[in-house]
Amino acid sequence: MTSAPSLPSPPESAPEQALLEALQQHMAGAMQQAGGWLGFDRFMELALYAPGLGYYANGTTKFGALPQGQRTSDGSLQGAGSDFVTAPEMTPLFGYALAHQVAEALQASGSFSIWEFGAGSGALALQLLRALKAMGQRVDRYTIVDLSDSLKARQRQTLAEHLDVVQWAAALPERMQGVVVGNEVLDAMPVQLLSRVQGQWHERGVALEQGRWVWADRPTDLRPPLEVESEHDYLCEIHPQAEAFVRTLGERLEHGALFFLDYGFPEAEYYHPQRHMGTVMCHRAHQADADPLQAVGLKDITAHVNFTGVAVAAQEAGLELLGYTSQAHFLLNCGLAELMQSASLGERVAAQKLILEHEMGELFKVMGLVKGPVFEALGFARGDRSHRL
């Protein structure tokens, strides 16, 4: 997702204030049951996914190119109150390029099923299904796994022309086959925060004081997967939920491939001594900030992905690595440049943001995994960085 630099948060409307209060009451109850302290992973889980109240469960608009009240060049007022824009909303060329890799993986696996996790507005599913149909690629079933009822409703509208193959699931089946796609899914999974203060490691959690969320650290035996070779105070994340998710996928996937597109780093970069403030970020009204304790439930909370940890978890579950590279290399390998040649000027400009180094091209990475015969995946033909994991 992309957001502008941090600016003051917009004032809350009456419905938003009511949501803030209801979610705080719900989370305060969970905190009381836990003894007055919540680890950040539990806090983040409730803030994002508490039924009917959390950010991804409360019905507010998340995905879109413009925040509410944004005026376009002709002076008209556009925007539905969105908080951020992801690659599929920026340009359909993203999904059209990815479709070439999905088609190759479907053929290699001998399965004709696609699974998408966290499908957002449904834009990526629409792009993939349209492109695959144009290629003549058979798709028997496209299953979206999403916890948000409001997003499911939006996805149904977006995908109206493909409801003969699209279905929704709230949980994973015990066995699955086909191609799994996750665009900006791993970054939204709750993380634990570890804080080293004066040489001592603590788990950073949250407490409630006089009606306000505050940080509260507790000594812990938890450590980051790499020793941070420095003595200064240091804050970082560990990712047990994302790694458990990938491990579960690997155990239940009988044969097929998985592709994750997200922002993150390999382990050596993730736990570099200079990255001492962690990577947790929030997004609201196309602005970014680093304070997840404010406007809880009204903004997204994310953390960068440790792709080394994902790869290790995948291998533990019997998956093999197809490749790991930057989003720029992956999309260009999948034919984005050729797609841009026949696109409009506006689409070409938008597509450039997907691959430019100072935009999404370098920060975002792509990892491919497979269960079954390993094949030479198109997206990693040039620029593969698997050796850096």
C-alpha positions in Angstrom: 0.0 0.0 0.0 1.1 3.6 -0.5 0.4 6.6 1.6 1.6 10.2 1.8 3.9 11.4 4.6 2.5 11.8 8.1 0.1 14.6 8.8 -2.2 15.3 11.7 -5.1 12.9 11.8 -8.5 14.1 10.6 -11.1 14.8 13.3 -13.5 11.9 14.0 -17.1 12.1 13.0 -19.9 11.1 15.4 -20.1 7.6 13.9 -16.4 7.2 14.1 -16.3 8.4 17.7 -18.9 5.9 18.5 -16.9 3.2 16.9 -13.7 4.3 18.8 -15.6 4.0 22.1 -17.2 0.7 21.3 -13.9 -0.9 20.2 -12.1 0.5 23.2 -14.7 -1.0 25.5 -14.4 -4.3 23.8 -10.6 -4.3 24.0 -10.6 -3.1 27.6 -12.6 -6.2 28.4 -10.1 -8.4 26.7 -7.3 -6.6 28.5 -9.0 -7.0 31.9 -9.4 -10.8 31.3 -5.6 -10.9 30.4 -4.7 -9.2 33.7 -4.4 -5.6 32.5 -1.9 -6.0 29.8 -2.0 -7.1 26.1 1.0 -8.0 24.0 1.1 -5.9 20.9 0.2 -8.9 18.7 -3.1 -9.3 20.6 -3.7 -5.5 20.6 -3.1 -5.4 16.8 -5.4 -8.4 16.3 -8.3 -6.8 18.1 -7.6 -3.4 16.5 -7.8 -4.9 13.0 -10.1 -7.9 13.3 -12.4 -7.6 16.4 -15.8 -8.7 14.9 -17.8 -5.7 13.7 -15.5 -3.2 15.3 -11.9 -3.8 14.2 -10.5 -1.9 11.2 -11.0 -4.7 8.7 -14.4 -5.7 10.2 -16.2 -2.4 10.7 -17.4 -1.4 7.2 -15.3 1.8 6.7 -13.8 2.2 3.2 -10.2 1.1 3.1 -9.1 0.8 -0.5 -9.2 3.7 -3.0 -7.2 6.2 -5.0 -8.4 9.3 -3.2 -9.3 10.2 0.4 -12.6 11.7 1.2 -12.8 15.4 0.2 -10.0 15.1 -2.4 -10.5 17.5 -5.2 -9.4 16.6 -8.7 -7.9 18.9 -11.3 -11.3 20.0 -12.6 -12.4 21.0 -9.1 -14.9 18.2 -8.6 -15.0 16.4 -5.2 -14.2 12.7 -5.4 -13.2 9.9 -3.0 -15.1 7.6 -0.6 -13.0 8.1 2.5 -10.4 5.5 1.5 -7.1 5.1 3.6 -4.6 3.7 1.1 -4.2 2.4 -2.4 -2.7 -1.0 -3.3 -1.2 -2.0 -6.6 -4.4 -3.5 -8.2 -6.3 -0.2 -7.5 -3.5 1.8 -9.1 -3.6 0.0 -12.5 -5.1 -3.2 -13.9 -1.7 -3.8 -15.5 -0.6 -5.2 -12.2 -3.0 -8.1 -12.3 -2.6 -8.6 -16.0 1.1 -9.1 -15.5 0.7 -11.4 -12.5 -1.8 -13.4 -14.5 1.1 -14.7 -16.7 2.7 -16.2 -13.7 -0.5 -17.6 -12.3 -1.3 -19.3 -15.7 2.1 -20.9 -15.7 1.7 -22.2 -12.2 -1.8 -23.5 -12.9 -0.5 -25.5 -15.8 2.5 -26.8 -13.8 0.3 -27.9 -11.0 -2.4 -29.5 -13.2 -5.0 -27.8 -11.1 -7.4 -25.1 -12.1 -8.2 -23.5 -8.8 -7.0 -20.2 -7.4 -7.1 -19.0 -3.8 -6.7 -15.4 -2.9 -6.2 -14.2 0.7 -7.3 -10.7 1.7 -8.8 -9.8 -1.6 -9.5 -6.2 -0.6 -11.8 -4.5 -3.1 -11.7 -7.5 -5.5 -9.7 -5.6 -8.0 -6.9 -8.1 -8.3 -9.3 -11.0 -8.6 -11.1 -9.2 -11.4 -7.9 -8.5 -13.2 -6.6 -12.1 -12.9 -9.9 -13.6 -14.1 -10.2 -11.3 -17.1 -6.6 -11.8 -18.1 -6.7 -15.6 -17.7 -9.9 -15.8 -19.7 -8.3 -13.7 -22.5 -5.4 -16.2 -22.5 -7.7 -19.1 -22.7 -6.6 -20.4 -19.3 -9.1 -22.6 -17.6 -10.1 -21.6 -14.1 -12.7 -23.8 -12.4 -12.8 -22.1 -9.0 -11.6 -18.8 -7.6 -11.9 -18.9 -3.8 -11.5 -15.7 -1.7 -10.6 -16.1 1.9 -11.6 -12.9 3.8 -12.8 -12.2 7.3 -14.5 -8.8 6.5 -18.2 -8.9 5.6 -18.1 -5.4 4.3 -15.2 -6.2 1.9 -16.9 -9.4 0.8 -19.9 -7.3 -0.2 -17.7 -5.0 -2.2 -15.9 -7.9 -3.8 -19.3 -9.4 -4.9 -20.1 -6.2 -6.7 -16.7 -6.0 -8.3 -16.8 -9.6 -9.4 -20.4 -9.7 -10.6 -19.4 -11.0 -14.1 -17.5 -13.9 -12.6 -19.8 -15.2 -9.9 -20.0 -18.5 -11.7 -16.5 -19.4 -10.6 -15.9 -17.1 -7.6 -16.7 -18.4 -4.1 -15.9 -17.1 -0.6 -14.6 -19.0 2.4 -14.0 -17.9 6.0 -11.5 -20.6 6.8 -9.0 -22.9 5.1 -10.1 -26.4 4.2 -8.1 -29.4 5.4 -6.9 -30.0 1.9 -6.4 -27.7 -1.0 -4.9 -27.6 -4.5 -4.0 -24.9 -7.0 -2.4 -21.5 -6.9 -2.4 -19.3 -3.9 -2.1 -15.5 -4.2 -1.5 -13.0 -1.4 -1.0 -9.4 -2.2 -0.2 -7.3 0.9 -1.6 -10.0 3.2 1.4 -10.9 5.4 2.1 -7.3 6.5 -1.4 -7.1 8.1 -0.8 -10.1 10.3 -0.2 -9.3 14.0 3.4 -9.1 15.2 5.0 -9.2 18.6 7.2 -6.2 19.5 10.5 -6.7 21.2 12.3 -3.7 22.9 15.8 -3.8 24.1 16.4 -1.1 26.7 19.8 -0.6 28.4 20.8 -4.1 27.2 17.7 -5.9 28.5 15.0 -7.4 26.2 11.3 -6.7 26.9 8.1 -7.6 25.1 6.3 -4.4 24.3 2.6 -4.5 25.1 -0.2 -2.1 25.8 -2.1 -1.0 28.9 -5.0 1.4 29.5 -4.5 4.4 31.7 -7.2 7.0 32.4 -8.9 6.0 29.2 -5.8 6.1 27.0 -3.8 3.3 25.5 -0.1 3.5 26.6 3.0 1.4 26.0 3.9 -1.1 28.7 7.0 -3.3 28.5 7.6 -6.6 30.3 10.9 -8.6 30.6 10.9 -11.5 28.2 13.0 -14.5 27.1 11.9 -13.8 23.5 14.6 -12.7 21.1 14.8 -11.7 17.4 16.0 -14.5 15.1 19.3 -12.7 14.6 21.5 -11.2 17.3 21.5 -7.4 16.8 25.2 -6.5 17.0 25.0 -3.1 18.8 24.4 -1.8 22.3 21.9 1.0 21.7 18.2 0.7 22.5 16.4 -1.3 19.8 12.8 -2.0 18.8 11.9 -4.7 16.3 9.1 -7.2 15.4 8.9 -11.0 15.3 6.3 -12.7 13.1 5.0 -15.9 14.6 1.5 -15.5 13.2 2.6 -14.9 9.6 5.0 -17.8 9.8 2.3 -20.1 11.3 0.0 -19.0 8.5 2.5 -20.0 5.8 3.3 -23.2 7.6 -0.4 -24.1 7.7 -0.8 -23.4 4.0 2.2 -25.6 3.3 0.7 -28.5 5.3 -2.7 -28.3 3.7 -1.7 -27.6 0.1 -1.5 -31.0 -1.6 0.1 -29.6 -4.8 0.3 -26.2 -6.3 2.2 -22.9 -5.9 2.0 -19.8 -3.7 2.9 -16.2 -4.5 3.2 -13.5 -1.8 3.7 -9.8 -2.8 4.5 -7.5 0.1 6.9 -4.9 1.5 9.8 -6.3 3.5 13.3 -7.5 3.7 15.5 -10.6 4.2 16.5 -11.3 7.8 19.9 -9.7 7.7 18.4 -6.4 6.5 15.3 -6.6 8.7 17.4 -6.8 11.9 20.1 -4.5 10.9 21.5 -2.4 13.8 20.5 0.8 12.1 16.8 -0.3 11.8 16.3 0.5 15.5 12.8 1.8 15.6 11.0 -1.2 14.0 8.7 -1.1 11.0 5.2 -0.8 12.4 3.2 1.8 10.4 -0.4 3.0 10.2 -2.4 4.4 7.3 -5.4 6.6 7.3 -6.9 9.0 4.7 -3.7 8.4 2.6 -1.5 9.6 5.3 1.1 7.5 7.2 2.0 7.6 10.9 3.8 5.4 13.4 1.4 5.6 16.3 -0.9 2.5 16.5 -2.3 3.6 19.8 -4.2 6.5 18.3 -7.6 6.3 16.4 -7.6 2.5 17.1 -10.0 0.9 14.7 -10.0 3.8 12.2 -6.7 3.1 10.6 -4.6 0.2 9.3 -1.7 -1.2 11.2 1.1 -3.0 9.4 4.6 -4.2 9.7 7.2 -5.1 7.1 7.7 -8.8 6.3 10.7 -10.9 7.3 10.9 -12.9 4.1 13.6 -15.2 5.5 11.3 -16.3 8.3 8.6 -16.9 5.8 10.9 -19.1 3.6 12.0 -21.1 6.7 8.5 -21.7 7.8 7.5 -22.7 4.3 10.3 -25.2 4.0 9.4 -26.7 7.4 6.0 -27.4 6.0 7.3 -29.1 2.9 7.2 -26.2 0.4 10.1 -25.4 -1.9 11.3 -22.0 -2.9 10.6 -21.0 -6.5 12.2 -17.6 -6.2 12.5 -14.3 -4.4 13.0 -11.0 -6.0 11.9 -7.3 -6.1 8.4 -6.4 -7.4 10.1 -4.6 -10.3 12.0 -7.6 -11.5 9.0 -9.9 -11.0 6.5 -7.7 -13.0 8.9 -7.0 -15.8 9.7 -10.8 -16.1 5.9 -11.3 -16.3 5.6 -8.9 -19.3 4.6 -5.6 -17.7 6.8 -3.6 -20.1 5.0 -5.2 -23.1 1.6 -4.5 -21.5 2.6 -0.8 -20.9 3.4 -0.3 -24.6 -0.3 -0.8 -25.6 -1.7 1.0 -22.5 -3.0 4.6 -22.2 -0.6 7.3 -20.9 -2.4 7.3 -17.5 -2.0 3.6 -17.1 1.7 3.8 -18.1 2.3 6.4 -15.5 0.6 4.4 -12.9 2.4 1.2 -13.9 5.8 3.0 -13.5 5.1 3.4 -9.8 5.0 -0.4 -9.5 8.5 -0.7 -10.8 10.4 2.5 -10.0 13.0 2.0 -7.3 11.9 5.0 -5.2 8.2 4.0 -5.5 7.1 0.3 -5.0 9.6 -1.4 -7.3 12.3 -2.1 -4.7 10.5 -1.9 -1.4 8.0 -4.6 -2.4 9.2 -8.1 -2.9 7.7 -11.3 -4.3 8.3 -14.8 -3.1 7.2 -17.9 -4.9 6.8 -21.3 -3.2 5.7 -24.7 -4.6 4.4 -28.1 -3.4 5.1 -30.7 -6.0 7.4 -30.6 -9.0 9.6 -27.5 -9.1 9.4 -25.5 -12.3 11.3 -22.5 -13.6 8.9 -19.8 -12.7 8.6 -16.9 -15.1 8.6 -14.2 -12.5 12.0 -15.1 -11.2 13.8 -15.6 -14.6 16.0 -12.5 -14.1 17.0 -10.9 -10.8 16.3 -13.8 -8.5 17.6 -13.0 -5.0 17.0 -16.3 -3.2 20.6 -16.4 -2.2 20.0 -13.3 0.0 17.5 -15.0 2.2 
